């Protein structure tokens, strides 16, 4: 589904700011505050019960599941491996950049990206 993205973020105030900015840009955003609910959605996509999003904005630090596990689940399945995933986190580690097989399409540091810039990056991706 074009123009439909997932925002996976457990900090509600950050989620609200990003969601508001994305919706103002007329981008359809589905939000998830924990790993379990998004894993259920990913499984439904893999079982072809749900349409694929155009882009996933994924926080690494979630209350229940590490974001890298979610990324791995996406990358290891034929149906979801091509979904564009941007890591959106304040956690940066060189180890992340060395995980070739589950590499995100972009790594964005929350502390250095404004909601406006995030919207611009998302719009660029959706126009591809």
MDTraj code that builds the backbone (N, CA, C; nanometers):
import mdtraj as md
import numpy as np

residues = "UNK UNK UNK UNK UNK UNK UNK UNK UNK UNK UNK UNK UNK UNK UNK UNK UNK UNK UNK UNK UNK UNK UNK UNK UNK UNK UNK UNK UNK UNK UNK UNK UNK UNK UNK UNK UNK UNK UNK UNK UNK UNK UNK UNK UNK UNK UNK UNK UNK UNK UNK UNK UNK UNK UNK UNK UNK UNK UNK UNK UNK UNK UNK UNK UNK UNK UNK UNK UNK UNK UNK UNK UNK UNK UNK UNK UNK UNK UNK UNK UNK UNK UNK UNK UNK UNK UNK UNK UNK UNK UNK UNK UNK UNK UNK UNK UNK UNK UNK UNK UNK UNK UNK UNK UNK UNK UNK UNK UNK UNK UNK UNK UNK UNK UNK UNK UNK UNK UNK UNK UNK UNK UNK UNK UNK UNK UNK UNK".split()
xyz = np.array([
    [0.0845, -0.1172, 0.0000],
    [0.0000, 0.0000, 0.0000],
    [0.0898, 0.1245, 0.0000],
    [0.0796, 0.2039, -0.1045],
    [0.1624, 0.3241, -0.1180],
    [0.1239, 0.4262, -0.0110],
    [0.2224, 0.4972, 0.0370],
    [0.1998, 0.6040, 0.1336],
    [0.1509, 0.5537, 0.2693],
    [0.1826, 0.4291, 0.3006],
    [0.1441, 0.3729, 0.4301],
    [0.2716, 0.3265, 0.4991],
    [0.2972, 0.3833, 0.6173],
    [0.4189, 0.3462, 0.6886],
    [0.3874, 0.3020, 0.8304],
    [0.4822, 0.2278, 0.8878],
    [0.4730, 0.1885, 1.0283],
    [0.5736, 0.2718, 1.1066],
    [0.5298, 0.3195, 1.2224],
    [0.6170, 0.3886, 1.3158],
    [0.6188, 0.3054, 1.4437],
    [0.7352, 0.2500, 1.4751],
    [0.7489, 0.1637, 1.5927],
    [0.8332, 0.2396, 1.6942],
    [0.7677, 0.2877, 1.7989],
    [0.8306, 0.3755, 1.8972],
    [0.7584, 0.3594, 2.0301],
    [0.8342, 0.3310, 2.1368],
    [0.7692, 0.3087, 2.2662],
    [0.7539, 0.4354, 2.3499],
    [0.8260, 0.5410, 2.3161],
    [0.8116, 0.6659, 2.3907],
    [0.6967, 0.7457, 2.3290],
    [0.5858, 0.7540, 2.4029],
    [0.4630, 0.8103, 2.3479],
    [0.4756, 0.9549, 2.3020],
    [0.5527, 1.0362, 2.3751],
    [0.5668, 1.1754, 2.3333],
    [0.6417, 1.1868, 2.2004],
    [0.7448, 1.1071, 2.1827],
    [0.8195, 1.1058, 2.0564],
    [0.7286, 1.0531, 1.9449],
    [0.6564, 0.9447, 1.9737],
    [0.5636, 0.8888, 1.8750],
    [0.4632, 0.9959, 1.8309],
    [0.4084, 1.0684, 1.9265],
    [0.3084, 1.1698, 1.8969],
    [0.3657, 1.2787, 1.8053],
    [0.4855, 1.3270, 1.8357],
    [0.5489, 1.4324, 1.7556],
    [0.5712, 1.3839, 1.6124],
    [0.6292, 1.2645, 1.5967],
    [0.6558, 1.2112, 1.4625],
    [0.5254, 1.1841, 1.3880],
    [0.4297, 1.1225, 1.4562],
    [0.3021, 1.0894, 1.3930],
    [0.2305, 1.2164, 1.3459],
    [0.2311, 1.3191, 1.4293],
    [0.1670, 1.4456, 1.3945],
    [0.2320, 1.5068, 1.2703],
    [0.3653, 1.5076, 1.2666],
    [0.4382, 1.5649, 1.1525],
    [0.4107, 1.4853, 1.0244],
    [0.4113, 1.3531, 1.0354],
    [0.3875, 1.2673, 0.9185],
    [0.2438, 1.2822, 0.8677],
    [0.1477, 1.2838, 0.9587],
    [0.0069, 1.2996, 0.9193],
    [-0.0165, 1.4359, 0.8547],
    [0.0517, 1.5403, 0.9057],
    [0.0399, 1.6747, 0.8473],
    [0.0900, 1.6751, 0.7033],
    [0.1823, 1.5845, 0.6720],
    [0.2349, 1.5709, 0.5359],
    [0.1507, 1.4729, 0.4540],
    [0.0359, 1.4342, 0.5076],
    [-0.0571, 1.3442, 0.4398],
    [0.0010, 1.2045, 0.4183],
    [0.0772, 1.1595, 0.5171],
    [0.1336, 1.0246, 0.5135],
    [0.0536, 0.9398, 0.6120],
    [0.0083, 0.8249, 0.5660],
    [-0.0713, 0.7345, 0.6481],
    [0.0228, 0.6575, 0.7419],
    [0.0095, 0.6824, 0.8721],
    [0.1002, 0.6234, 0.9711],
    [0.0256, 0.5276, 1.0620],
    [0.0781, 0.4081, 1.0744],
    [0.0261, 0.3116, 1.1711],
    [0.1319, 0.3003, 1.2797],
    [0.0912, 0.3200, 1.4067],
    [0.1896, 0.3222, 1.5148],
    [0.1838, 0.1970, 1.6007],
    [0.3008, 0.1613, 1.6530],
    [0.3157, 0.0461, 1.7413],
    [0.4053, 0.0889, 1.8569],
    [0.3655, 0.0580, 1.9798],
    [0.4430, 0.0971, 2.0963],
    [0.5219, -0.0156, 2.1588],
    [0.5122, -0.1352, 2.0990],
    [0.5862, -0.2494, 2.1531],
    [0.6195, -0.3464, 2.0404],
    [0.7137, -0.4342, 2.0691],
    [0.7589, -0.5292, 1.9677],
    [0.6581, -0.6386, 1.9376],
    [0.5870, -0.6826, 2.0400],
    [0.4940, -0.7944, 2.0230],
    [0.3846, -0.7623, 1.9203],
    [0.3272, -0.6422, 1.9292],
    [0.2197, -0.6070, 1.8357],
    [0.2712, -0.5932, 1.6925],
    [0.3923, -0.5396, 1.6780],
    [0.4459, -0.5263, 1.5422],
    [0.4867, -0.6629, 1.4862],
    [0.5368, -0.7528, 1.5715],
    [0.5714, -0.8874, 1.5237],
    [0.4462, -0.9604, 1.4736],
    [0.3345, -0.9396, 1.5417],
    [0.2092, -1.0009, 1.4966],
    [0.1709, -0.9460, 1.3585],
    [0.1922, -0.8172, 1.3381],
    [0.1611, -0.7532, 1.2101],
    [0.2551, -0.8041, 1.1005],
    [0.3835, -0.8168, 1.1320],
    [0.4820, -0.8681, 1.0355],
    [0.4445, -1.0110, 0.9951],
    [0.4064, -1.0923, 1.0920],
    [0.3642, -1.2297, 1.0632],
    [0.2420, -1.2295, 0.9706],
    [0.1473, -1.1406, 0.9963],
    [0.0277, -1.1318, 0.9114],
    [0.0655, -1.0927, 0.7676],
    [0.1641, -1.0038, 0.7536],
    [0.2121, -0.9666, 0.6192],
    [0.2762, -1.0883, 0.5530],
    [0.3582, -1.1604, 0.6283],
    [0.4267, -1.2777, 0.5741],
    [0.3276, -1.3867, 0.5338],
    [0.2145, -1.3913, 0.6027],
    [0.1091, -1.4879, 0.5683],
    [0.0142, -1.4304, 0.4640],
    [0.0476, -1.3131, 0.4130],
    [-0.0282, -1.2419, 0.3106],
    [-0.1713, -1.2103, 0.3532],
    [-0.1875, -1.1812, 0.4819],
    [-0.3178, -1.1417, 0.5363],
    [-0.3271, -0.9905, 0.5506],
    [-0.2129, -0.9236, 0.5396],
    [-0.2050, -0.7784, 0.5526],
    [-0.1172, -0.7247, 0.4395],
    [-0.1451, -0.6024, 0.3921],
    [-0.0574, -0.5434, 0.2897],
    [0.0740, -0.4962, 0.3521],
    [0.1785, -0.4911, 0.2693],
    [0.3085, -0.4438, 0.3164],
    [0.3069, -0.2918, 0.3269],
    [0.3725, -0.2380, 0.4299],
    [0.3872, -0.0919, 0.4350],
    [0.4952, -0.0493, 0.3347],
    [0.4953, 0.0778, 0.2979],
    [0.5985, 0.1301, 0.2075],
    [0.7311, 0.1480, 0.2802],
    [0.7214, 0.1694, 0.4127],
    [0.8400, 0.1996, 0.4921],
    [0.8108, 0.1681, 0.6386],
    [0.9137, 0.1232, 0.7105],
    [0.9019, 0.1026, 0.8547],
    [1.0068, 0.1886, 0.9240],
    [0.9613, 0.2699, 1.0194],
    [1.0510, 0.3471, 1.1061],
    [1.0595, 0.2687, 1.2363],
    [1.1759, 0.2170, 1.2666],
    [1.1911, 0.1211, 1.3753],
    [1.2858, 0.1691, 1.4844],
    [1.2327, 0.1818, 1.6046],
    [1.3163, 0.2111, 1.7217],
    [1.3810, 0.0796, 1.7647],
    [1.5045, 0.0858, 1.8101],
    [1.5729, -0.0374, 1.8526],
    [1.5384, -0.0776, 1.9947],
    [1.5150, 0.0211, 2.0801],
    [1.4917, -0.0072, 2.2214],
    [1.3411, -0.0058, 2.2480],
    [1.2848, -0.1244, 2.2587],
    [1.1422, -0.1414, 2.2861],
    [1.1284, -0.2147, 2.4192],
    [1.0122, -0.2048, 2.4839],
    [0.9989, -0.2644, 2.6169],
    [1.0056, -0.4172, 2.6205],
    [0.9735, -0.4827, 2.5082],
    [0.9635, -0.6289, 2.5121],
    [1.0555, -0.7017, 2.4150],
    [1.0759, -0.6483, 2.2980],
    [1.1568, -0.7146, 2.1952],
    [1.2587, -0.6141, 2.1419],
    [1.3812, -0.6569, 2.1240],
    [1.4844, -0.5725, 2.0662],
    [1.4472, -0.5448, 1.9199],
    [1.4625, -0.4191, 1.8787],
    [1.4313, -0.3815, 1.7407],
    [1.5079, -0.4616, 1.6371],
    [1.6296, -0.5060, 1.6731],
    [1.7077, -0.5874, 1.5788],
    [1.6406, -0.7220, 1.5526],
    [1.5711, -0.7748, 1.6519],
    [1.4976, -0.9006, 1.6309],
    [1.3846, -0.8801, 1.5308],
    [1.3201, -0.7651, 1.5398],
    [1.2125, -0.7330, 1.4455],
    [1.2712, -0.7185, 1.3057],
    [1.3827, -0.6467, 1.2956],
    [1.4479, -0.6291, 1.1660],
    [1.4900, -0.7642, 1.1080],
    [1.5427, -0.8507, 1.1912],
    [1.5828, -0.9844, 1.1452],
    [1.4615, -1.0611, 1.0918],
    [1.3501, -1.0559, 1.1647],
    [1.2282, -1.1258, 1.1211],
    [1.1812, -1.0736, 0.9856],
    [1.1965, -0.9425, 0.9636],
    [1.1573, -0.8823, 0.8356],
    [1.2509, -0.9295, 0.7247],
    [1.3809, -0.9227, 0.7496],
    [1.4819, -0.9533, 0.6465],
    [1.4912, -1.1025, 0.6121],
    [1.4563, -1.1889, 0.7051],
    [1.4743, -1.3325, 0.6807],
    [1.3567, -1.3979, 0.6093],
    [1.2521, -1.3221, 0.5786],
    [1.1356, -1.3809, 0.5129],
    [1.1231, -1.3267, 0.3705],
    [1.0988, -1.4157, 0.2765],
    [1.0923, -1.3796, 0.1353],
    [0.9938, -1.2650, 0.1081],
    [0.8792, -1.2664, 0.1723],
    [0.7742, -1.1675, 0.1451],
    [0.8081, -1.0296, 0.2016],
    [0.8782, -1.0252, 0.3153],
    [0.9032, -0.8963, 0.3807],
    [1.0463, -0.8448, 0.3649],
    [1.1362, -0.9244, 0.3082],
    [1.2786, -0.8866, 0.3075],
    [1.3080, -0.7567, 0.2331],
    [1.2200, -0.7171, 0.1413],
    [1.2439, -0.5959, 0.0631],
    [1.1767, -0.4709, 0.1206],
    [1.1077, -0.4845, 0.2333],
    [1.0456, -0.3657, 0.2941],
    [1.1575, -0.2710, 0.3387],
    [1.1412, -0.1447, 0.3066],
    [1.2407, -0.0447, 0.3458],
    [1.2265, -0.0191, 0.4961],
    [1.3392, -0.0304, 0.5681],
    [1.3390, -0.0102, 0.7131],
    [1.4428, 0.0947, 0.7499],
    [1.3956, 0.1986, 0.8185],
    [1.4853, 0.3003, 0.8734],
    [1.4904, 0.2782, 1.0235],
    [1.6093, 0.2592, 1.0763],
    [1.6261, 0.2541, 1.2213],
    [1.6213, 0.3986, 1.2699],
    [1.5390, 0.4227, 1.3689],
    [1.5231, 0.5560, 1.4254],
    [1.5471, 0.5405, 1.5752],
    [1.6686, 0.5718, 1.6188],
    [1.7055, 0.5404, 1.7559],
    [1.8064, 0.6397, 1.8103],
    [1.8181, 0.6464, 1.9404],
    [1.9270, 0.7219, 2.0018],
    [2.0414, 0.6279, 2.0367],
    [2.0209, 0.5003, 2.0116],
    [2.1226, 0.3998, 2.0394],
    [2.2060, 0.3819, 1.9138],
    [2.3308, 0.4180, 1.9200],
    [2.4141, 0.3959, 1.8024],
    [2.5322, 0.3102, 1.8430],
    [2.5605, 0.2155, 1.7602],
    [2.6687, 0.1244, 1.7908],
    [2.7330, 0.0790, 1.6609],
    [2.8623, 0.0694, 1.6625],
    [2.9321, 0.0194, 1.5438],
    [2.8867, -0.1224, 1.5103],
    [2.8487, -0.1979, 1.6118],
    [2.8039, -0.3353, 1.5883],
    [2.6848, -0.3372, 1.4925],
    [2.5998, -0.2375, 1.5027],
    [2.4822, -0.2320, 1.4154],
    [2.5213, -0.2207, 1.2690],
    [2.6259, -0.1454, 1.2436],
    [2.6667, -0.1225, 1.1050],
    [2.7368, -0.2439, 1.0449],
    [2.7699, -0.3417, 1.1277],
    [2.8389, -0.4600, 1.0790],
    [2.7465, -0.5796, 1.0598],
    [2.6189, -0.5589, 1.0812],
    [2.5234, -0.6687, 1.0664],
    [2.4688, -0.6638, 0.9240],
    [2.5478, -0.7127, 0.8321],
    [2.5155, -0.7003, 0.6898],
    [2.3824, -0.7644, 0.6510],
    [2.3566, -0.8829, 0.7000],
    [2.2399, -0.9567, 0.6515],
    [2.1067, -0.8989, 0.6974],
    [2.1077, -0.8160, 0.8005],
    [1.9813, -0.7531, 0.8406],
    [1.9949, -0.6013, 0.8364],
    [2.0817, -0.5556, 0.7518],
    [2.1133, -0.4134, 0.7439],
    [1.9884, -0.3272, 0.7192],
    [1.9724, -0.2209, 0.7994],
    [1.8625, -0.1289, 0.7727],
    [1.8944, -0.0456, 0.6479],
    [1.7927, 0.0128, 0.5886],
    [1.8145, 0.0972, 0.4706],
    [1.8733, 0.2324, 0.5094],
    [1.8409, 0.2783, 0.6285],
    [1.8978, 0.4017, 0.6826],
    [1.9045, 0.3889, 0.8333],
    [2.0030, 0.4597, 0.8913],
    [2.0129, 0.4647, 1.0370],
    [2.0056, 0.6113, 1.0756],
    [1.8990, 0.6485, 1.1459],
    [1.8771, 0.7874, 1.1841],
    [1.8879, 0.8019, 1.3358],
    [1.9653, 0.8994, 1.3789],
    [1.9803, 0.9263, 1.5213],
    [1.8707, 1.0245, 1.5630],
    [1.7821, 0.9791, 1.6516],
    [1.6688, 1.0630, 1.6952],
    [1.7133, 1.1997, 1.7433],
    [1.8218, 1.2027, 1.8204],
    [1.8657, 1.3290, 1.8799],
    [1.9135, 1.4303, 1.7761],
    [1.9414, 1.3840, 1.6550],
    [1.9928, 1.4777, 1.5544],
    [1.9002, 1.4933, 1.4337],
    [1.7770, 1.4456, 1.4441],
    [1.6833, 1.4610, 1.3318],
    [1.5569, 1.5310, 1.3807],
    [1.5167, 1.6332, 1.3080],
    [1.3936, 1.7037, 1.3446],
    [1.2752, 1.6317, 1.2813],
    [1.1560, 1.6483, 1.3345],
    [1.0377, 1.5880, 1.2717],
    [1.0227, 1.6313, 1.1257],
    [1.0549, 1.7573, 1.0956],
    [1.0458, 1.8077, 0.9577],
    [1.1424, 1.7331, 0.8667],
    [1.2648, 1.7124, 0.9136],
    [1.3641, 1.6394, 0.8333],
    [1.3203, 1.4939, 0.8143],
    [1.2659, 1.4342, 0.9190],
    [1.2166, 1.2965, 0.9084],
    [1.1087, 1.2880, 0.8007],
    [1.0164, 1.3816, 0.8014],
    [0.9099, 1.3838, 0.7004],
    [0.9700, 1.3940, 0.5606],
    [1.0704, 1.4795, 0.5435],
    [1.1364, 1.4938, 0.4123],
    [1.1976, 1.3614, 0.3673],
    [1.2667, 1.2917, 0.4590],
    [1.3282, 1.1627, 0.4245],
    [1.2222, 1.0588, 0.3871],
    [1.1128, 1.0564, 0.4632],
    [1.0043, 0.9625, 0.4352],
    [0.9413, 0.9945, 0.2999],
    [0.9169, 1.1223, 0.2732],
    [0.8581, 1.1607, 0.1442],
    [0.9483, 1.1216, 0.0276],
    [1.0798, 1.1423, 0.0438],
    [1.1757, 1.1016, -0.0595],
    [1.1639, 0.9520, -0.0877],
    [1.1568, 0.8731, 0.0194],
    [1.1474, 0.7274, 0.0045],
    [1.0166, 0.6879, -0.0645],
    [0.9073, 0.7502, -0.0251],
    [0.7765, 0.7146, -0.0815],
    [0.7648, 0.7519, -0.2285],
    [0.8437, 0.8506, -0.2710],
    [0.8392, 0.8933, -0.4114],
    [0.9178, 0.8005, -0.5022],
    [1.0011, 0.7123, -0.4466],
    [1.0837, 0.6209, -0.5281],
    [0.9976, 0.5223, -0.6031],
])
top = md.Topology()
chain = top.add_chain()
for i, resn in enumerate(residues, 1):
    res = top.add_residue(resn, chain, resSeq=i)
    for name in ("N", "CA", "C"):
        top.add_atom(name, md.element.get_by_symbol(name[0]), res)
traj = md.Trajectory(xyz[None], top)
